[in-house]
């Protein structure tokens, strides 16, 4: 009888120890992740796989459609840095920026190409808007979609958010940022 009592005591101690480890481990993780008082969960944490900064100069010429567009045709080129680019690359773009298509806003549609030093290319299309204002600084925001690619990017697809910073009086240093996801479908 003493032997049976000892087995049950040992089993009960093992179960309690296991429960303490599980509850303590869970509580430790919960408290560590919740140190700021916010609910942090792994399934809601998003780490972008694309974070690319472009710095470039643009040339803007009046768009020929002064009624339907009332804006500019813009070309630009410069540099790209960030992930997933290895050693950076170059940025080139063509876009149309219209004031007549969305009342009170710039409606910007374009394509951009990032070329790595080895010649591999990643091509995107983008759609941005910004308020029409008399300020010299304009901050377009919107989305981008990966539309084509070559080399290691051959089967890349994805997209995300795009933002830009444009000084209307100085077209020599425009910046844009791409933040989103890329996946390889090949």
C-alpha positions in Angstrom: 0.0 0.0 0.0 2.8 2.4 0.8 4.3 1.6 -2.5 1.1 2.5 -4.4 0.9 5.7 -2.4 4.4 6.6 -3.4 3.7 6.0 -7.1 0.6 8.2 -7.0 2.6 10.9 -5.1 5.3 10.7 -7.7 2.8 10.9 -10.6 1.0 13.8 -9.0 4.2 15.6 -8.4 5.2 15.1 -12.1 1.8 16.4 -13.3 2.0 19.4 -11.0 5.6 20.1 -12.1 4.6 19.8 -15.7 1.6 22.1 -15.2 3.8 24.7 -13.5 6.4 24.5 -16.3 3.7 25.0 -19.0 1.8 27.7 -17.1 5.0 29.4 -16.0 6.5 29.1 -19.5 3.4 30.5 -21.1 3.1 33.3 -18.5 6.8 34.2 -18.9 6.4 34.4 -22.7 3.1 36.3 -22.3 4.6 38.8 -19.8 7.8 39.2 -21.8 5.9 39.9 -25.0 3.4 42.1 -23.2 5.9 44.3 -21.4 4.5 47.4 -23.1 0.9 46.7 -22.1 -0.1 46.0 -25.7 -1.3 42.7 -27.1 1.6 41.4 -29.2 1.0 38.1 -31.0 3.2 36.4 -33.5 0.4 35.9 -36.0 -0.2 39.7 -36.2 3.5 40.7 -36.4 4.4 41.6 -39.9 7.9 41.9 -41.1 8.1 43.2 -44.7 10.3 41.4 -47.1 10.6 44.6 -49.3 11.9 47.8 -47.8 13.5 49.8 -50.7 14.5 53.5 -50.6 14.9 55.3 -53.9 16.7 58.6 -54.4 16.5 60.1 -57.8 16.1 63.2 -60.0 13.1 63.8 -62.2 12.3 65.7 -65.4 8.6 66.9 -65.6 7.1 68.0 -68.9 3.6 69.3 -69.4 1.1 66.5 -70.3 -0.3 67.0 -73.8 -3.9 66.4 -72.5 -4.5 69.8 -70.8 -8.2 69.0 -70.1 -8.4 65.2 -69.2 -5.1 65.2 -67.3 -3.9 68.8 -66.7 -0.6 67.6 -65.3 2.8 66.3 -66.2 4.7 63.4 -67.7 7.6 62.6 -65.4 10.7 60.5 -66.0 13.3 59.9 -63.3 16.5 58.0 -62.5 18.7 57.4 -59.5 19.7 54.8 -56.9 17.9 52.1 -54.9 18.9 50.6 -51.5 17.3 48.2 -49.1 16.0 44.7 -48.9 15.9 42.4 -50.7 18.5 44.1 -52.9 22.0 42.7 -52.5 24.3 45.6 -53.2 21.7 48.2 -54.1 20.9 49.2 -57.7 19.5 51.8 -59.9 16.0 53.2 -60.1 14.2 54.4 -63.2 10.6 55.5 -63.7 8.0 57.0 -66.0 4.8 58.3 -64.7 1.8 60.6 -65.4 0.7 63.0 -62.7 -2.7 64.5 -63.4 -4.8 67.0 -61.5 -8.0 66.6 -63.6 -8.8 62.9 -62.9 -9.4 63.2 -59.1 -10.8 66.6 -57.9 -8.3 68.3 -55.5 -5.7 65.6 -55.8 -2.7 64.6 -57.9 -3.5 61.2 -59.5 -0.1 59.6 -60.2 0.3 56.4 -62.2 3.6 55.0 -63.2 6.1 52.2 -63.6 9.4 51.8 -62.0 12.4 49.5 -62.6 15.1 48.5 -60.1 18.2 47.2 -61.8 20.8 45.4 -59.7 24.5 45.7 -60.6 24.4 42.3 -62.2 21.7 43.4 -64.6 18.8 41.6 -63.0 15.6 43.7 -62.9 12.5 44.1 -60.8 9.6 46.0 -62.4 6.7 47.6 -60.5 3.6 49.5 -61.3 2.3 52.1 -58.8 -0.7 54.3 -58.1 -0.3 57.3 -55.8 -2.3 60.3 -54.8 -1.5 63.6 -53.0 -3.5 66.8 -52.3 -3.1 69.6 -54.8 -1.6 72.4 -52.8 0.4 75.6 -53.1 3.0 74.1 -50.7 6.4 73.3 -52.3 6.5 69.9 -50.7 4.2 67.1 -51.9 3.9 63.7 -50.2 2.3 61.1 -52.5 1.1 57.8 -51.0 -0.4 54.7 -52.5 0.4 51.2 -53.5 2.8 49.3 -55.8 2.5 45.9 -57.5 5.4 43.8 -58.8 4.7 43.3 -62.5 7.8 41.7 -64.0 11.3 40.7 -63.4 14.5 39.0 -64.7 17.2 36.8 -63.3 16.8 35.8 -59.7 13.6 37.9 -59.7 12.2 35.9 -62.6 9.2 34.5 -60.7 8.8 37.3 -58.2 5.3 38.7 -57.4 4.0 40.9 -54.6 3.3 44.4 -53.7 2.7 46.8 -50.9 2.7 50.5 -49.9 4.6 53.3 -51.6 5.3 56.8 -50.5 7.3 59.6 -51.9 8.7 63.0 -51.0 8.8 65.6 -53.8 10.0 69.2 -53.6 8.2 71.0 -56.5 11.0 73.6 -56.7 13.9 71.1 -56.7 13.5 68.0 -58.9 17.1 66.9 -58.3 16.4 64.9 -55.1 13.1 63.1 -55.0 12.7 60.1 -52.7 10.4 57.2 -52.6 10.0 54.2 -50.3 8.5 50.7 -51.1 7.4 48.6 -48.1 5.7 45.3 -48.8 6.0 41.7 -49.6 7.7 39.7 -52.3 7.2 36.0 -53.0 8.7 33.7 -55.6 6.3 31.7 -57.7 8.6 29.3 -59.5 
